[in-house]
């Protein structure tokens, strides 16, 4: 991607298809001249007022109508890209959108590359790199909590945090470099304590951000929850109860489920991929054997296993075999058929967190939903604007490398090594934080980030 290329670009801001409205965005110096050439207002106008929506029609080179549309011109720098921007609001059909784009190309615009509008917003200083990534996080959010966290990144909370951390490190570096100018004098205890205090403050904040990544990954990617157990303990009934619909066939006959069934569920902001499986047991039925094999394969993919037991019948040898098959995966014990009464369980199940419920009556289902959320969101991010959760692996890597640099900096300070070594580590930490906001990010990293965007964003 050529950063120096300032050609006027155009691209679909919405997906072409059967929608009511399709929006095409144009950005660059040629945006307004292009609008004047292809758009005729219903009421003749000598000039387009910025940020005003006009009704009219899009016409081709012969003056024939292409579509009835609305158009808006937005004058730089008060636009998404900080360049002149035009948006054409056409009908949402694929043919219409393609014709308008072809018309813009014929009039001199270039088709935008993936993420090029947001790239220009970054290059023109409207947003930093973490906010650009926040754009994609908002678009790709799969849960309510994930969308809230992504919005904070888009609004610049991560940038503000990095700026505050950098300021403290700059204060520490200024003290260090002031003493470097006087190599014949040793660092006095008060200054050493001040430098160490600033580094320790940043160190503690970085550790908190790194620790938040587990929650952030869960909010961003969701989790896989596997419903496992021997036949006829109520696994499919549990799936239906969680989904609130009859997704799986439920009968009194064992072995009804022959294959895995996967459904998406939103548990108060947590995206969950629920997987119902064939009951684990020995069987002569070849189809059921294949279902059991697939169930065992799914264990490796699960983030959490709901081990379902028939509480009325109590645990049997097959239940113990299922528990053994779980290996070291996190397990939440679900004791079903509570409405029929429950028996005591063997000692092998004593160390597991458990929920008593009835999938048939719904008793205990709220406890199960809360129990699943607590496994993954033990420290749930709050709705206030002070909470910041790291969701991107790139940011986690940067914070981890920055923490390592500060470890080394504290080591040189405590050992009273040359101040040049301390300054070197502080400079390294500052550069790493700059990678998050884009100030010191290598060009290949920037290109990789924007290549993941869709055309028109």
C-alpha positions in Angstrom: 0.0 0.0 0.0 1.5 3.3 -1.1 1.1 5.8 1.7 2.0 8.7 -0.7 -0.9 7.8 -3.0 -3.5 10.5 -2.6 -5.8 9.6 -5.4 -9.5 10.0 -5.0 -10.9 6.6 -3.9 -14.3 5.1 -3.9 -15.8 2.0 -2.3 -19.0 0.5 -0.9 -19.6 1.4 2.7 -22.4 -1.2 2.9 -22.7 -4.7 1.5 -24.3 -4.8 -2.0 -27.4 -7.0 -1.9 -31.1 -6.8 -1.3 -31.0 -4.0 1.4 -33.1 -0.9 1.2 -30.1 1.5 1.1 -26.6 1.0 -0.3 -24.0 3.7 0.6 -20.9 4.4 -1.6 -18.2 6.5 -0.1 -15.7 8.7 -2.0 -12.7 10.4 -0.4 -10.0 12.8 -1.8 -9.6 16.1 -3.6 -11.7 14.9 -6.5 -14.7 13.9 -4.4 -16.7 17.1 -5.0 -16.0 17.4 -8.7 -17.0 13.8 -9.1 -20.3 14.5 -7.3 -21.0 17.4 -9.6 -20.4 15.3 -12.7 -22.7 12.3 -11.8 -25.3 13.7 -9.5 -28.2 16.0 -10.4 -30.2 17.6 -7.5 -33.9 17.7 -7.6 -33.7 21.5 -7.2 -30.9 23.1 -9.1 -28.1 24.3 -6.9 -24.9 26.3 -7.6 -22.9 24.9 -4.7 -23.1 21.9 -2.3 -23.3 23.0 1.3 -21.1 20.8 3.5 -22.8 18.1 5.6 -26.2 18.7 4.0 -28.2 15.8 2.4 -29.5 16.4 -1.1 -32.1 14.5 -3.0 -31.7 13.8 -6.7 -30.6 11.3 -9.2 -27.3 9.7 -10.4 -26.7 9.9 -14.1 -24.3 8.4 -16.5 -22.1 10.1 -19.2 -25.2 10.3 -21.5 -27.3 12.0 -18.9 -29.5 8.8 -18.4 -30.6 8.1 -14.9 -28.8 5.3 -13.1 -30.6 5.6 -9.8 -32.7 7.9 -7.6 -30.5 8.7 -4.6 -29.5 11.0 -1.8 -26.0 12.6 -1.7 -24.0 14.4 1.0 -20.7 16.3 0.6 -18.5 16.7 3.6 -15.7 19.3 3.5 -12.3 18.5 5.0 -11.1 18.3 7.7 -14.5 17.5 9.4 -14.8 14.1 7.9 -13.9 10.5 8.6 -10.7 10.7 6.6 -10.0 14.4 7.1 -10.2 14.7 3.3 -13.2 15.8 1.2 -15.7 13.0 1.4 -18.9 12.3 -0.6 -21.5 9.7 0.3 -24.1 8.5 -2.2 -27.1 6.8 -0.7 -28.5 4.6 -3.4 -31.0 1.7 -3.5 -29.4 -1.4 -2.0 -29.4 -3.7 -4.9 -26.2 -5.3 -6.1 -26.7 -4.1 -9.7 -27.3 -0.5 -8.7 -24.3 -0.4 -6.5 -22.0 -1.9 -9.1 -23.2 0.5 -11.8 -22.6 3.5 -9.6 -19.1 2.3 -8.7 -18.3 1.6 -12.3 -19.5 5.2 -13.1 -17.2 6.6 -10.4 -14.2 4.6 -11.8 -15.0 5.8 -15.3 -14.9 9.4 -14.0 -11.4 9.1 -12.5 -11.8 7.6 -9.0 -9.8 4.5 -8.0 -11.4 1.6 -6.1 -10.4 1.8 -2.5 -8.1 -0.9 -1.1 -9.2 -2.8 2.0 -9.2 -0.5 5.0 -7.9 2.5 2.9 -10.5 5.0 4.3 -9.5 4.2 7.9 -5.8 4.1 6.9 -6.2 7.7 5.6 -7.9 8.7 8.9 -4.9 7.3 10.7 -2.3 8.9 8.4 -4.1 12.2 8.6 -4.0 12.1 12.4 -7.7 11.8 13.1 -7.3 8.4 14.9 -4.3 6.4 16.2 -3.6 2.8 15.3 -5.4 1.4 18.4 -8.5 3.3 17.4 -8.2 2.0 13.9 -8.2 -1.5 15.3 -11.1 -0.5 17.4 -13.1 0.1 14.3 -12.7 -3.5 13.3 -13.4 -4.7 16.8 -16.7 -2.8 16.8 -17.7 -4.2 13.4 -16.7 -7.8 14.4 -18.1 -7.8 17.9 -20.1 -11.0 18.6 -21.5 -10.0 22.1 -22.8 -7.0 24.0 -19.8 -6.9 26.4 -17.4 -7.3 23.5 -19.0 -4.4 21.6 -18.8 -2.2 24.7 -15.1 -2.9 25.1 -14.5 -2.4 21.4 -16.2 1.0 21.6 -13.9 2.1 24.4 -10.9 1.3 22.1 -12.5 3.2 19.3 -13.1 6.2 21.5 -9.4 6.3 22.4 -9.2 4.8 25.9 -6.3 2.5 25.0 -4.5 5.5 23.4 -5.1 7.6 26.6 -3.7 4.8 28.8 -0.6 4.4 26.7 -0.1 8.2 26.7 -0.3 8.2 30.5 2.2 5.4 30.8 4.6 7.0 28.4 4.5 10.3 30.3 5.6 8.5 33.5 8.4 6.7 31.7 9.4 10.0 30.1 9.6 11.6 33.6 11.8 8.7 34.7 14.0 9.0 31.6 14.4 12.7 32.1 15.8 12.1 35.6 18.1 9.4 34.3 19.5 11.5 31.4 20.0 14.5 33.7 22.5 12.4 35.7 24.1 10.9 32.6 25.5 14.4 31.9 27.4 14.1 35.2 29.2 10.7 35.0 31.5 11.6 37.9 28.7 11.7 40.3 26.7 8.8 41.7 22.9 8.8 41.5 21.6 10.2 44.8 19.2 8.0 46.9 16.2 10.4 46.4 16.5 10.5 42.7 17.0 6.7 42.5 13.8 6.2 44.6 11.9 8.6 42.4 13.0 6.8 39.2 12.2 3.4 40.7 8.8 4.6 41.9 7.8 5.8 38.4 8.9 2.5 36.8 7.1 0.4 39.5 3.9 2.4 38.9 4.0 1.7 35.2 5.0 -1.9 35.8 1.9 -2.4 38.0 -0.5 -0.9 35.4 1.1 -3.0 32.6 0.6 -6.2 34.7 -3.1 -5.3 35.1 -3.5 -4.8 31.4 -1.8 -8.1 30.6 -3.9 -9.9 33.1 -7.1 -8.5 31.5 -6.2 -10.3 28.2 -7.8 -13.6 29.2 -11.1 -11.8 29.7 -10.6 -9.8 26.6 -9.9 -12.9 24.5 -13.1 -14.5 25.8 -15.2 -11.3 25.0 -13.7 -11.1 21.5 -13.7 -14.7 20.4 -16.4 -16.3 22.6 -16.0 -19.7 24.2 -16.8 -23.3 23.3 -19.0 -25.1 25.9 -19.3 -28.9 25.4 -22.3 -30.8 26.8 -21.0 -34.2 27.7 -22.4 -37.3 29.4 -23.5 -40.8 29.0 -26.8 -41.5 27.0 -30.2 -40.4 28.4 -28.9 -38.1 31.2 -30.7 -35.1 29.5 -27.9 -33.5 27.4 -30.2 -32.6 24.5 -32.9 -31.4 27.0 -30.3 -29.2 28.5 -29.3 -27.8 25.1 -32.9 -27.0 24.4 -33.4 -25.3 27.8 -30.4 -23.1 27.3 -31.4 -22.1 23.8 -35.1 -21.7 24.7 -36.1 -23.8 21.7 -36.4 -27.4 20.7 -33.2 -27.6 18.7 -32.3 -31.2 19.6 -34.6 -34.3 19.4 -35.4 -35.6 22.9 -36.8 -39.1 23.5 -36.6 -41.7 26.3 -34.6 -44.0 24.0 -30.8 -43.9 24.6 -28.5 -43.0 21.7 -30.9 -40.5 20.1 -28.2 -38.0 19.4 -25.9 -39.5 16.8 -23.8 -36.4 15.8 -22.7 -33.2 17.4 -25.1 -30.2 17.3 -23.7 -26.7 17.6 -25.6 -23.5 18.3 -24.6 -19.9 19.3 -25.9 -18.4 22.5 -25.5 -15.0 24.1 -25.3 -15.3 27.9 -25.7 -11.7 29.0 -22.9 -10.4 26.8 -20.8 -13.6 26.7 -20.8 -15.3 23.3 -21.1 -19.1 23.8 -20.8 -21.9 21.2 -22.9 -24.7 22.7 -22.0 -28.2 21.5 -24.4 -31.1 22.2 -22.8 -34.5 21.8 -23.7 -38.2 21.4 -23.7 -40.0 24.8 -20.4 -41.7 25.6 -20.8 -45.4 25.9 -19.8 -48.7 24.2 -22.1 -49.5 21.3 -22.3 -52.1 18.5 -24.2 -49.5 16.3 -21.7 -48.2 13.8 -23.5 -44.9 13.4 -23.5 -44.4 17.2 -19.8 -45.4 17.4 -19.0 -42.6 14.9 -21.1 -40.1 17.0 -19.1 -41.2 20.2 -15.8 -40.7 18.3 -16.8 -37.2 17.3 -17.9 -36.4 20.8 -14.4 -37.4 22.1 -12.8 -35.3 19.4 -14.7 -32.2 20.6 -13.3 -32.5 24.1 -9.9 -31.1 22.9 -11.6 -28.1 21.4 -13.8 -27.2 24.4 -13.1 -24.3 26.8 -15.5 -25.7 29.3 -17.3 -29.1 29.7 -20.7 -29.4 31.2 -20.6 -32.9 32.6 -24.3 -34.0 32.8 -25.4 -36.6 35.3 -28.8 -38.1 36.0 -29.2 -37.0 39.6 -32.2 -39.2 40.2 -30.5 -42.4 39.1 -27.1 -41.3 40.5 -23.6 -41.9 39.1 -22.7 -45.1 37.5 -19.6 -46.6 36.0 -20.2 -44.9 32.6 -20.3 -41.5 34.3 -16.9 -42.1 35.9 -15.6 -43.0 32.4 -17.0 -39.7 31.0 -15.2 -37.8 33.8 -12.0 -39.6 33.0 -12.4 -38.7 29.3 -12.5 -35.0 30.3 -8.8 -35.1 31.1 -7.6 -31.7 32.4 -10.3 -29.6 30.8 -12.3 -27.3 33.1 -15.5 -29.1 34.1 -18.8 -27.8 35.5 -20.9 -30.7 37.0 -24.5 -30.5 36.0 -26.8 -32.7 38.1 -30.0 -33.0 36.1 -33.5 -34.3 36.9 -33.6 -32.5 40.2 -37.4 -32.5 40.0 -37.3 -36.3 40.5 -34.9 -36.1 43.5 -31.1 -36.6 43.7 -28.8 -39.2 45.1 -25.3 -38.7 46.6 -22.4 -38.9 44.2 -19.2 -40.8 44.5 -16.0 -39.2 45.9 -14.6 -38.9 42.4 -16.9 -35.9 41.7 -16.3 -34.1 45.0 -13.8 -31.6 43.7 -16.0 -30.3 40.9 -18.2 -27.1 41.0 -21.8 -28.3 40.5 -25.2 -27.0 39.6 -28.4 -28.8 40.5 -31.2 -28.3 38.0 -34.1 -29.8 36.0 -33.8 -29.2 32.2 -37.5 -30.3 32.0 -39.0 -27.8 34.4 -36.3 -25.1 34.1 -35.4 -25.2 37.8 -31.8 -24.1 38.3 -31.3 -22.9 34.7 -30.4 -19.3 35.8 -27.8 -20.7 38.1 -26.3 -22.6 35.3 -26.1 -19.6 33.0 -24.5 -17.6 35.8 -22.1 -20.5 36.5 -20.9 -20.6 32.9 -20.3 -16.8 32.9 -18.4 -16.9 36.2 -16.0 -19.5 34.8 -14.9 -17.1 32.1 -15.7 -13.7 33.6 -14.6 -14.0 37.2 -13.6 -10.4 37.0 -16.2 -9.0 34.7 -15.4 -5.6 33.1 -17.7 -2.9 34.4 -19.8 -0.6 32.3 -18.0 2.5 33.5 -15.5 4.3 31.2 -12.6 3.6 33.5 -12.4 -0.1 32.8 -10.0 -1.1 30.0 -9.6 -4.7 28.7 -7.0 -5.8 26.3 -8.6 -7.8 23.5 -5.9 -7.8 20.7 -3.0 -10.3 20.8 -0.8 -7.5 19.3 -1.5 -5.2 22.2 -0.9 -8.1 24.7 2.4 -8.8 23.0 3.5 -5.1 23.2 2.5 -4.8 26.9 4.4 -8.0 27.7 7.6 -6.8 25.9 7.3 -3.5 27.6 7.0 -5.2 31.0 10.1 -7.2 30.2 12.0 -4.0 29.4 11.0 -2.5 32.7 12.1 -5.7 34.5 15.5 -5.2 33.0 15.4 -1.4 33.9 14.7 -2.1 37.5 17.5 -4.7 37.6 20.0 -2.2 36.3 18.8 0.4 38.8 19.0 -2.0 41.8 22.5 -3.2 40.7 23.6 0.4 40.2 24.9 -0.4 36.7 25.7 2.3 34.2 22.9 4.8 33.7 23.2 4.3 29.9 21.8 0.8 30.3 18.9 2.1 32.3 18.2 4.8 29.7 18.4 2.2 26.9 15.7 0.0 28.5 13.4 3.0 29.2 13.8 4.1 25.5 12.9 0.5 24.5 9.8 0.5 26.7 8.7 3.9 25.2 9.2 2.6 21.6 7.1 -0.5 22.4 4.2 1.5 23.8 4.4 3.6 20.6 3.8 0.5 18.5 0.3 0.3 20.0 -0.7 3.8 19.0 1.2 3.6 15.7 3.9 6.2 16.5 6.7 3.7 16.3 4.9 0.8 14.6 6.8 -0.8 11.6 5.2 -0.3 8.2 4.6 -4.0 7.7 2.6 -4.1 10.9 0.5 -1.2 9.8 -0.1 -2.8 6.4 -1.0 -6.1 8.0 -3.6 -4.4 10.3 -5.4 -2.6 7.5 -5.3 -5.5 5.1 -7.8 -7.2 7.4 -10.4 -4.5 6.8 -13.1 -4.7 4.2 -13.2 -2.5 1.2 -15.1 0.7 2.0 -14.0 1.0 5.6 
